């Protein structure tokens, strides 16, 4: 086996090891995917039947997204994810929608500054929180540039309460999820905990609102907050007629 082939096999193995955990999390709605994609459905319905262009950042396998897209007029879909295996699954799922589709394997935080074509709808699910606080504002400004007049940016992200420190919210998160996420094994839970404690930087709703307005978004709406105040869906819209 060549080294390149070996790397491909390892990519697949690593992906499905982690994806198995993630699929159980999704199926049990531990991260509130149903509520998030209900908001995606609402936003797309708000275009009044006009065919829209969609940019899906951190698309994963796009299974939920494909289900929603199938209920609306879609001119184009662009899914971006760092995993080639996830994108292969996304290509299958979105392929059933029948719209023009493009898939890019990339770290979308690095990709977005080079994108020039604006779209009607941008979605980020559970990814923006990986940026440290000082970088979120700069990235939101790049996203503002990509949203057409009358368009929308929708994000589903972990949040903290006002005044809650990162260490406090992560500790509270663990206290909440460790008894609730019962479908995961102790080893899986430790893997999830290691990822979250090492990579997550939640912000408060007020902070997200301030960052979005500073980035040029005129309207900020909180569409959903989970009962434990750990996850939220936020909608950012530019001022009408402004690019």
Secondary structure as UniProt FT lines:
FT   HELIX           3..27
FT   TURN            28..31
FT   HELIX           33..45
FT   TURN            46..49
FT   STRAND          52..57
FT   TURN            60..61
FT   HELIX           63..69
FT   TURN            70..71
FT   STRAND          74..81
FT   HELIX           84..95
FT   TURN            96..97
FT   STRAND          100..105
FT   HELIX           108..111
FT   HELIX           112..114
FT   STRAND          119..125
FT   HELIX           128..130
FT   HELIX           133..146
FT   STRAND          147..160
FT   TURN            162..163
FT   HELIX           166..180
FT   TURN            182..183
FT   HELIX           186..199
FT   STRAND          203..204
FT   HELIX           205..214
FT   TURN            215..216
FT   STRAND          217..225
FT   TURN            227..228
FT   STRAND          231..238
FT   TURN            240..241
//
